[in-house]
Amino acid sequence: MGIIIKILLSGVAVLLAAYILPGVQVDGFVSALIVAIVLAILNAIVRPILVLLTIPVTILTLGLFLLVINAIIILLASSLVSGFTVDGFLWALIYSLVLSLISAILDAIF
């Protein structure tokens, strides 16, 4: 039951973050749920590979390159889900920050 609530909260966070930012569009709650599931899968599979491949750059930038990896994951999800569009790299970077903030707030509440 906990995973279903986590996915629903992630879908709400996806919708709220897209509502706040003009450079990101989500068609509806079903698309937001699909985005939440795709982001979870990409974060479980692709993100560790990218982090491992970019360890030297991450060390040189004191971890700030992880923000770039998060933006790449958002852009990849945008290309995979038809009802989710991000207008560019900068919007993906800002969206990842806003999404993380909203998700943290929702996790603290629920």
Accessible surface in RSA format (square Angstrom, percent):
REM  Atomic radii and reference values for relative SASA: ProtOr
REM  Chains: A
REM  Algorithm: Lee & Richards
REM  Probe-radius: 1.40
REM  Slices: 20
REM RES _ NUM      All-atoms   Total-Side   Main-Chain    Non-polar    All polar
REM                ABS   REL    ABS   REL    ABS   REL    ABS   REL    ABS   REL
RES MET A   1   172.57  89.4 131.12  86.8  41.45  98.7 117.79 100.1  54.78  72.6
RES GLY A   2    52.57  64.8   0.00   N/A  52.57  64.8  38.11 104.6  14.46  32.4
RES ILE A   3   122.52  69.7 114.84  85.6   7.68  18.5 117.44  84.6   5.07  13.8
RES ILE A   4    97.15  55.3  96.84  72.1   0.32   0.8  97.04  69.9   0.11   0.3
RES ILE A   5    84.13  47.9  84.03  62.6   0.10   0.2  84.13  60.6   0.00   0.0
RES LYS A   6    96.13  46.9  94.80  58.2   1.34   3.2  72.41  65.2  23.72  25.3
RES ILE A   7    50.91  29.0  50.20  37.4   0.71   1.7  50.91  36.7   0.00   0.0
RES LEU A   8    76.83  42.8  76.72  54.9   0.11   0.3  76.83  54.0   0.00   0.0
RES LEU A   9    26.97  15.0  26.17  18.7   0.80   2.0  26.48  18.6   0.49   1.3
RES SER A  10    31.67  26.8  29.35  39.2   2.32   5.3  14.06  29.9  17.61  24.7
RES GLY A  11     0.00   0.0   0.00   N/A   0.00   0.0   0.00   0.0   0.00   0.0
RES VAL A  12    54.71  36.0  54.41  49.3   0.31   0.7  54.71  47.5   0.00   0.0
RES ALA A  13     0.19   0.2   0.19   0.3   0.00   0.0   0.19   0.3   0.00   0.0
RES VAL A  14     1.58   1.0   1.58   1.4   0.00   0.0   1.58   1.4   0.00   0.0
RES LEU A  15    55.59  31.0  53.21  38.1   2.38   6.0  53.40  37.5   2.19   5.9
RES LEU A  16    77.23  43.0  76.91  55.0   0.32   0.8  77.23  54.2   0.00   0.0
RES ALA A  17     0.00   0.0   0.00   0.0   0.00   0.0   0.00   0.0   0.00   0.0
RES ALA A  18    11.68  10.7   4.41   6.8   7.27  16.5   4.65   6.6   7.03  18.6
RES TYR A  19   191.96  89.6 164.14  93.4  27.81  72.4 124.04  93.2  67.92  83.7
RES ILE A  20   103.70  59.0  79.42  59.2  24.28  58.5  84.76  61.0  18.94  51.4
RES LEU A  21    16.76   9.3  15.29  10.9   1.47   3.7  15.33  10.8   1.43   3.9
RES PRO A  22   100.03  72.9  76.05  69.3  23.98  87.2  88.50  73.1  11.53  71.6
RES GLY A  23     2.49   3.1   0.00   N/A   2.49   3.1   2.49   6.8   0.00   0.0
RES VAL A  24     3.88   2.6   0.00   0.0   3.88   9.4   0.00   0.0   3.88  10.5
RES GLN A  25    80.95  45.3  77.48  56.6   3.48   8.3  54.84 116.7  26.12  19.8
RES VAL A  26    24.90  16.4   0.58   0.5  24.32  58.6   0.79   0.7  24.11  65.4
RES ASP A  27   118.65  83.1  81.35  81.0  37.30  88.2  27.64  65.0  91.01  90.8
RES GLY A  28    28.01  34.5   0.00   N/A  28.01  34.5  27.92  76.6   0.10   0.2
RES PHE A  29    81.14  40.6  72.65  45.0   8.49  22.1  72.65  44.0   8.49  24.3
RES VAL A  30   109.27  71.9 108.70  98.4   0.57   1.4 108.70  94.4   0.57   1.6
RES SER A  31    19.31  16.3  18.62  24.8   0.69   1.6   0.27   0.6  19.04  26.7
RES ALA A  32     0.00   0.0   0.00   0.0   0.00   0.0   0.00   0.0   0.00   0.0
RES LEU A  33    38.72  21.6  38.72  27.7   0.00   0.0  38.72  27.2   0.00   0.0
RES ILE A  34    80.74  45.9  80.22  59.8   0.53   1.3  80.74  58.1   0.00   0.0
RES VAL A  35     0.00   0.0   0.00   0.0   0.00   0.0   0.00   0.0   0.00   0.0
RES ALA A  36     6.67   6.1   0.49   0.8   6.18  14.1   2.19   3.1   4.49  11.9
RES ILE A  37    73.94  42.1  73.25  54.6   0.69   1.7  73.94  53.2   0.00   0.0
RES VAL A  38    27.43  18.0  26.99  24.4   0.44   1.1  27.43  23.8   0.00   0.0
RES LEU A  39    13.32   7.4  13.32   9.5   0.00   0.0  13.32   9.4   0.00   0.0
RES ALA A  40    58.45  53.7  45.67  70.5  12.78  29.1  53.61  75.5   4.84  12.8
RES ILE A  41    90.56  51.5  87.79  65.4   2.77   6.7  90.55  65.2   0.02   0.0
RES LEU A  42    13.53   7.5  13.48   9.6   0.05   0.1  13.53   9.5   0.00   0.0
RES ASN A  43    67.29  46.4  57.45  55.5   9.84  23.7  18.75  45.1  48.54  46.9
RES ALA A  44    72.84  67.0  45.07  69.5  27.78  63.2  54.02  76.1  18.82  49.9
RES ILE A  45   105.32  59.9  98.71  73.5   6.61  15.9 102.36  73.7   2.96   8.0
RES VAL A  46    39.22  25.8  39.22  35.5   0.00   0.0  39.22  34.1   0.00   0.0
RES ARG A  47    67.50  28.3  67.50  34.4   0.00   0.0  10.19  13.9  57.31  34.7
RES PRO A  48    71.03  51.8  59.11  53.9  11.92  43.3  66.29  54.7   4.74  29.4
RES ILE A  49    96.23  54.8  94.83  70.6   1.40   3.4  96.19  69.3   0.04   0.1
RES LEU A  50    41.74  23.2  41.74  29.9   0.00   0.0  41.74  29.3   0.00   0.0
RES VAL A  51    42.54  28.0  42.54  38.5   0.00   0.0  42.54  37.0   0.00   0.0
RES LEU A  52   123.77  68.9 113.23  81.0  10.53  26.5 114.06  80.1   9.71  26.1
RES LEU A  53   127.85  71.2 101.54  72.6  26.30  66.1 104.35  73.3  23.50  63.2
RES THR A  54    26.13  18.6  25.07  25.4   1.06   2.5  26.13  35.1   0.00   0.0
RES ILE A  55    74.29  42.3  74.14  55.2   0.15   0.4  74.29  53.5   0.00   0.0
RES PRO A  56    86.27  62.9  80.62  73.5   5.65  20.6  85.70  70.8   0.57   3.5
RES VAL A  57    63.25  41.6  63.25  57.3   0.00   0.0  63.25  55.0   0.00   0.0
RES THR A  58    20.04  14.3  19.60  19.9   0.44   1.0  19.60  26.3   0.44   0.7
RES ILE A  59   116.49  66.3 107.54  80.1   8.95  21.6 112.66  81.1   3.83  10.4
RES LEU A  60   148.72  82.8 121.51  86.9  27.21  68.4 124.11  87.2  24.61  66.2
RES THR A  61    51.52  36.6  41.70  42.3   9.81  23.4  49.44  66.4   2.08   3.1
RES LEU A  62   164.37  91.5 132.83  95.0  31.54  79.3 140.86  98.9  23.51  63.3
RES GLY A  63    26.62  32.8   0.00   N/A  26.62  32.8  17.28  47.4   9.34  20.9
RES LEU A  64   118.41  65.9 114.66  82.0   3.75   9.4 115.19  80.9   3.22   8.7
RES PHE A  65    48.30  24.2  46.10  28.6   2.20   5.7  48.17  29.2   0.13   0.4
RES LEU A  66    54.64  30.4  54.64  39.1   0.00   0.0  54.64  38.4   0.00   0.0
RES LEU A  67    56.89  31.7  56.89  40.7   0.00   0.0  56.89  40.0   0.00   0.0
RES VAL A  68    41.47  27.3  41.47  37.5   0.00   0.0  41.47  36.0   0.00   0.0
RES ILE A  69     2.11   1.2   2.11   1.6   0.00   0.0   2.11   1.5   0.00   0.0
RES ASN A  70    37.45  25.8  35.84  34.6   1.61   3.9   7.18  17.3  30.26  29.3
RES ALA A  71     0.00   0.0   0.00   0.0   0.00   0.0   0.00   0.0   0.00   0.0
RES ILE A  72    69.14  39.3  68.13  50.8   1.00   2.4  68.13  49.1   1.00   2.7
RES ILE A  73     3.30   1.9   3.30   2.5   0.00   0.0   3.30   2.4   0.00   0.0
RES ILE A  74     6.97   4.0   6.97   5.2   0.00   0.0   6.97   5.0   0.00   0.0
RES LEU A  75    57.13  31.8  51.90  37.1   5.23  13.1  52.14  36.6   4.99  13.4
RES LEU A  76    63.68  35.5  60.04  43.0   3.64   9.2  63.09  44.3   0.59   1.6
RES ALA A  77     0.00   0.0   0.00   0.0   0.00   0.0   0.00   0.0   0.00   0.0
RES SER A  78    21.53  18.2  12.23  16.3   9.30  21.4   1.61   3.4  19.92  27.9
RES SER A  79    88.35  74.7  47.40  63.3  40.96  94.3  51.93 110.6  36.42  51.0
RES LEU A  80   109.51  61.0  77.57  55.5  31.94  80.3  79.15  55.6  30.36  81.7
RES VAL A  81    11.02   7.3   6.10   5.5   4.92  11.9   9.86   8.6   1.16   3.1
RES SER A  82   117.35  99.2  82.29 109.8  35.06  80.8  58.96 125.6  58.39  81.8
RES GLY A  83     8.21  10.1   0.00   N/A   8.21  10.1   5.68  15.6   2.53   5.7
RES PHE A  84     0.69   0.3   0.00   0.0   0.69   1.8   0.00   0.0   0.69   2.0
RES THR A  85    66.09  47.0  65.79  66.7   0.29   0.7  60.96  81.9   5.13   7.8
RES VAL A  86    19.52  12.8   0.00   0.0  19.52  47.0   0.00   0.0  19.52  52.9
RES ASP A  87    95.99  67.2  58.11  57.8  37.88  89.6  23.12  54.4  72.87  72.7
RES GLY A  88    26.59  32.8   0.00   N/A  26.59  32.8  26.59  73.0   0.00   0.0
RES PHE A  89    89.66  44.9  80.75  50.0   8.91  23.2  80.75  49.0   8.91  25.5
RES LEU A  90   114.61  63.8 111.69  79.9   2.92   7.3 111.71  78.5   2.90   7.8
RES TRP A  91    76.51  30.7  76.51  37.0   0.00   0.0  54.24  28.9  22.27  36.1
RES ALA A  92     0.00   0.0   0.00   0.0   0.00   0.0   0.00   0.0   0.00   0.0
RES LEU A  93    39.04  21.7  39.04  27.9   0.00   0.0  39.04  27.4   0.00   0.0
RES ILE A  94    57.28  32.6  57.28  42.7   0.00   0.0  57.28  41.2   0.00   0.0
RES TYR A  95     0.00   0.0   0.00   0.0   0.00   0.0   0.00   0.0   0.00   0.0
RES SER A  96     7.76   6.6   5.07   6.8   2.68   6.2   6.04  12.9   1.71   2.4
RES LEU A  97    88.17  49.1  82.00  58.7   6.17  15.5  83.15  58.4   5.02  13.5
RES VAL A  98    28.18  18.5  27.14  24.6   1.05   2.5  28.17  24.5   0.01   0.0
RES LEU A  99    23.11  12.9  23.11  16.5   0.00   0.0  23.11  16.2   0.00   0.0
RES SER A 100    67.59  57.1  56.35  75.2  11.25  25.9  37.58  80.0  30.02  42.1
RES LEU A 101   111.81  62.3 107.36  76.8   4.45  11.2 111.36  78.2   0.45   1.2
RES ILE A 102    17.99  10.2  17.79  13.3   0.20   0.5  17.99  13.0   0.00   0.0
RES SER A 103    31.18  26.3  29.26  39.0   1.92   4.4  23.60  50.3   7.58  10.6
RES ALA A 104    59.15  54.4  46.96  72.5  12.19  27.7  53.83  75.8   5.32  14.1
RES ILE A 105    89.01  50.6  86.32  64.3   2.68   6.5  88.97  64.1   0.04   0.1
RES LEU A 106    21.02  11.7  21.02  15.0   0.00   0.0  21.02  14.8   0.00   0.0
RES ASP A 107    66.61  46.7  48.08  47.9  18.52  43.8  26.49  62.3  40.12  40.0
RES ALA A 108    90.02  82.8  48.44  74.8  41.58  94.6  60.67  85.4  29.35  77.7
RES ILE A 109   116.19  66.1  84.15  62.7  32.04  77.2  89.97  64.8  26.22  71.1
RES PHE A 110   155.82  78.0  99.10  61.4  56.71 147.6 112.72  68.3  43.10 123.4
END  Absolute sums over single chains surface
CHAIN  1 A     6404.9       5435.1        969.8       5256.8       1148.1
END  Absolute sums over all chains
TOTAL          6404.9       5435.1        969.8       5256.8       1148.1
